[in-house]
């Protein structure tokens, strides 16, 4: 059964199977899973350089083929909308006001962008809440942000699926007769590979050599880079892992050592590159990659402000979107407004005075820094005291366009089995999904946490998301 009821039953059956495991089976499963996680790079580097295995949730989520297709439809509409807003930013003062950069960053953007016959590539992840086990699942999809610089999950998503299918499912099968046919998500690494090949061809490049560029001096964050590169190489793509300082120009071409580079995947924000440049290091080759539209993501990736959601849903910029896309964006993107003294359309479609509205409706709102990531600075209104909430709003007012208010999206919650003190415990967690798409397909990543802000950087875990074939 592949409807919402069937998904619920399948997930509950898997959870129930853990009640039948002996202590010895549970201990062996934990040891095998943790060992495989470290071996396969399912890891995160904490502050100071400590690398540890990411917590893998032991019960997956499921989507049907029809659900995956609908998610891709939304995702591509968001991509088209973001591209339209980005293009408008260069000529529309109102769009620029909504998506601000400091003076130096804006100067870099204007200097590095050049017209190109090929469209500007974007690798991105949409983060949102799904309730695919509900009968009205299409009405329960809401996205709260886009990430398009240093996007996590390219390696973690397929690894979560593989770890479950290879280490956990075989143990559970003895207690799970008559399972439907399950398959992994489309592999995000293969999706990236296809994007590189297609973009290189669109540029008229003769090769497909990719430089996966990230700052090698960082001592905290995702550890995916080397594993992504190894997978790309094993699938036939010429790929190298490099520091931005190690690329150089020779005879008009970008080089790493003796290798000419066709396309750059940049695992950093433009502001990070500016800091390296300010320290006196040569980043001219990376800048040239932007100028020649050879960077994935292009400069378009740095427009992943939280306020992008206001541009896409407020109605003020609908002239830049198709009617169908505008309707889809309003349906599935959470209401978002930049914090400032203003009157605006509220979540219910009526005009409100934003600050009094926010004070009165804190239970239904979230306050977020416009450009930070990793869950940093996010405050869920219902968790803040009245005085604290008002103080936070007053502080946000002091930083022009620095903060946004967003309608609170209720996450899916599920009970997961956990290993504690040599035994199995069961505890409810919040779930947030990450959706990455290309023109051909989409892949999913599940993030899970006891806390309201769900992020691996905030000590959360990752969950497999499987397809019901």
N, C-alpha and C positions, 0 to 999 in steps of 0.2 A: 504494500500500500504506500503510495507516494504523495498523498495529500497531507494537510497539516496534522490530522489526527495520527496518520501513519508515522510522521516524523517524531511526534511526541512519544508514541509507543516504542519506537526503536531506541530513542535516547534513554527512556526509562528502563527498557530491558537491559541495556548495557550497564546502567547504574546498578540495577538489581543483581547483575552477575557478580559484582564485587562483594556482595554479601555472602557469596558461596565460596570465595577464595579462602584457603587455609592461611594461617600466619606465615607458614613456610613459602607458599606460593606468592603471597604479597611481598615478602622480603626479597625473594628472587626477582620478582618483577621490578621492584624499586631499584635493585642493584643493576639489573641489566639496562633499564631505561636511563638511569643516571650516567652509566658508563658510555652508552651509545651517544647520549646528548653531548658529552664533552668531546668524544672522539669525532663527532660530525659537526662540531662548531655551533651547536645550539647553546650559545653562551653569550654573556654580557660582561663588559668590563666596568667594574665599579670604580669609584673615585680612588685614585692612587695606583691603578693598574691591576687590581685584583680581578681575575677572570673566573667566573663561576657559571655553572649550568643554569639555564633558565628553567623555571618551574613549568613542566609540561602537565597540563590537565589531562586526566586519564579517561575522560569521556568526551567524545567529539560532538560537534554540532553538525547538522546535516542541511543541505539544500537540494531541491529538485532541479532538474534541467530547466523547467519553466521559470523557476525563481531566479536561477542564475542568469537566464536570458533577460529577465526584467531588470535585474540589477545592472547588467551591462548597458541596457538602454538608458537608465538614469545616469550612469557614470559618463557615458559619451555625451549626453546633453550637458552635464556639468563642464566637461572638457571644452565643448564648443562655447559655452557661456564664458568661461575663464579666458579663453583665447580672444573672444570679442571684447571683453572688458580690458584686457591687456593692450590690445590694439588701440582702443579708444583712449587709454591713459595718456598717450603721447600727444593727443590733440584736444581732449575734453577736460577742462579745468575742474569740473565737478567730480569726475572720476579720479583725477589726481588728488583732490582733497580727501577723498574717501580711502585712497590707498597711498599714504604718504611714505616718502623716504627722506632721510636727512640729505642735506645739500650735496655732500660728497658722494653718497651712494647714487643719488639721482644723476649726478654728473657722469659716473661710471656707466650707468645704464644707457644714457644717451650716447656716450662715446662708443660703447661696445656693440650697440645694435646696428646691424646693417641689413638692407633689403636683400632677400634671398628668393630664388625661384622655388626652393623647397620650403614647405611649411616648417615652423619651428617645433622641434620635438619636445614632448612633455612626458616624463615618467612621474606618476603620482599615485597617491593612496587617499581614498576618501574614507574618513572615519565616521561611523554612525551606529545607530541602534536598529536592530532587526528583531522581529518577533515572528519568525517563519513557521512556528507551530500554531499560530492563530489562523482561524478561517479567513479573517480579513487582513492577511499578511501584507498585501499591497498598500494598505492604509497605515501600516505600522512600521514603515521604513522611514527613518529620518537621519540625515547626515548633518554633522555639526562642524566639520572642517575638512580642508584639503591640505595635504602635505606633498610638496613637490620639490623639496631640496633635502638631500641626505635622508632619503625615504627608507625607513626600516621595514624589514619583512621579506625582502627579495629572496633571501636564503632561509629565513626562519619559517616562512609559510610552508614550503614543500618539505622542510625537515620535520615540522610538527606532524604533518600527514604521514610521512614515512616512518617516523618513530612509533606512531600509533599502529600503523598497519603491520610493521615488522616485529615490534617488541611487545605490544599490549594485546592486540586483537587475537593473535594465536593462543594466548593464555585464556582469553575470555570465551573462545569458540566452544569449548567443552560445555559451557553453561548457556550457549546461545544457538540453539538449533534453528535452522531455516532462516538464516539472515538473507536480506535482499542483496543484490549485487552492489557493492560499494566501490567507488573509485576516488582517487585523489583529485584535488583541485588541479586545474592547469598550472604547470610549474612556472612560477614568476621568473625564474632564471631563463627559461626557454622563451618566455614572452619578451624579456629584455633583449635576448639574442636576436629575435626576429625584428624588433624595433631598430636595433643597430644596423642590421643588414639592409632593411628597407630604407633607412635614412641615408646610409652611405650611398646606396644606389640612386636615391633622389638627388643627391649632391653631385652625382657624376663621378664619384670616387672609384678607382679601379680595384681597391682592396676593401677589407672589412676589419682592419686592425683597430682594436679598441684599447684605449688607456682608461682604466678604472682609477680615478684620481681621488685620493683622500689624504688628509693631513696625518702623517705618520708620527707626529709628536704628541698626539692626543693621548690622554691617560684615563679616559672615561668614555663609555658609549657602546654602540653596537660593534660586534666583531665580525660582521658578515663578509667584509671586503675580500679577504684571501679565498674564502670558500666559494664566493660568487665567481671569481676569476678562474679558479680551478675547474668549476663546472662548465663555464663558457669554453674554456680550452678543450675540455673533454668532449664537448659537443661540436668541435670543429672550428670555433671562432678563434682568431688570433687575438689574445687578450693579455695585457700586462697590468700589474698593480703598481701604481707609482705615486709618489708625493708630488704635489704641484710644483715644487721647487726643482724637480728633476727633469721636467720637460724643457726643451729649448728649440729655438728656430734655426733652421739651416736651409739656405737657398729657397726660402719662402715656404718651407714645410715644417710641420711640428714633428719633433723627434724625441724619443726616449732611447738613450744610448745610441745604437746603430739602427734602431727600428723606426721607420716612418709611421706616424699615427694618422688614421683616417677619422676616427670619431672619439670624443672624450666623454666618458660618463663622470660627472662631477658629484662627488659625495660630500658636498659642502655648500654653504650659502655664499653669496657674493660678498657679504660683509666679512666672512672668514678670509676670503682671498684678499680683500683690501687690507686686513690686518697683517697678513704675511707680506704684502707689498710694502706697507708702512714700516715694517721691521727691516727693510732693505734687501729682501730676497727677490730674485728675478721671477716674475710670474707672467712675463710677456707672452709665452707660448700659450698659456691658458687663456689669456685675454684675446689672443688671435683666434683661438677655437670659438670663442663667443662671436667675434666679428665675422667669422666665416660660417656661422650657423652650424658648427660641428660639435656643439656641446649638448649633451642630454643630462638634465633638462636645460633648455635654452634659458635666457634671461627671464622668460615667462615663469620659470619655477620660483623665482623670488617674489612673485606676486601672491603667495599663499597666505596673505593676511587673513585674520579672522573676519575682518570687515569686508572681504570679498563676498561673503554671504549676503550682506546688505545690498551690494551692487547687483547681485543675481536675483534677489527676491523682493526688493522694495517697490518695484514697478517704475522707479524713476529712470531706469536705463533699459526698459524693455524694447526700445527702438533698435537695440543692438542684437536682439535675439529673435528667433522664429516664434510664432505664436505657440506651437506645440512645446518647444523647449521652455519658454517662459512659464507655461502652465505646469510642466513637470518639475521645474526648479522650485516654484512656490509650494508645490505639494510635498516635496521630499527634503527640502533644506530648512533647517530650523530658523525661525525668525531671529534676526540679529541686528543690533543697532550700535553705532559708535556712541560712546558715552560723552555727552556734552549737553549744555542747556539748549533744549530744542523741543519743538512739537513735531510729532511724527505719527505714522500709522502703527498702531499696536498689533499684537499677535492676533487679536480678534477682528482686525480690519477697521477699527475705529480710531480716530485721531486721539492721541494722548499727549500730555506733558510728560516727557520721558523720565525726569528725575522723580517727581512725585509718584508716577506710576511704578517706578522701580522700588521705591521705598514701601509702597503699599503691597507689592506683589512679589516680595523676595522669595517666597516659597516656590514660585514658578520660574525663577530666573537663575542664571549663572553669570558670574562676572569673570572675564578673561582678559589677560594681556593680549594685545592685538597681534604681536609678532613672536612671542616666545613659544617654545614647543616642549614636548616631554611632560605635559601636565603642569609645568611650572606656573605658579601664581594663580591657578584656577580656583575660584571660590564658588561652591554650590550654595545658593541663597538659603536653603532650608537648614544648612549646617551652621550658619552664622547667626549670632545674636543680633537683636535689633540695633543696638548701639554700634556693634562691629560693622554691620552691613552699611549703615549710614556713613560711618567713618571711611570705609573702603570706597564708597561712591564719591565722597568728597575728595579723597586722594586721587581717584581716577580722573576727576574733572580738571585737575591741575596739569595733566599730561595730555596735550592736544592730540586727539585721535589715537591715543595709546592704549585704550581699553574698549572692550565691547560688552554689551549685555546680550545674552542669548536665552531664548526660551529653553527651559530645562527639558531634556529628552530622557524619558524613563528607560533605563537599560533593561535588557532581558536579565533575569536572574535564574540560576540553576544550582542544584546541589551537586557538588563534586566529591568524589572519594579522595581522601588525602592520607598519606602515610605519616603517622605521628607515634613516636615512642614504640616503634616496632609493631604497630597495629594500624588498622584502617579506621579513619574517622570520616564523617560526612559533614560538609559545611557548605552553606549557600554563598555564591559569589555573583558579582556583577559582570556582565559581558559587553564588550564593545567590539565591533567588527571593522576590519580594514579591507577596502576593496580597491584592487589595482586592475586597470583595464588598458587594453590596446584596441585597435580597430577590429581585431579578430576574436578576442576572448577576455575573460576576467578571472582573476584568482582572489582568494579570500584568506584573511588571517583573523583568528579569534584572539582577543586579549581579555584577560580575566583578572579580577581583583576583589578582595574583601571590601576595599574602600570605594568611595564614590568616584574618585578620579582614577580611571583605569589606564595604566601605562606601565610598561616594563621598567622604565626609568624610575617609577615610583614603587618598585618591588612587586609588580604584578606578574602574572604568568601568561603562557600562550596555550591556545586550544586548537586542536585539529578541526578543520571544517571539511567534511567529505561530501561528495556528490552521490546521490542515489541514482544509479544508472537506470 
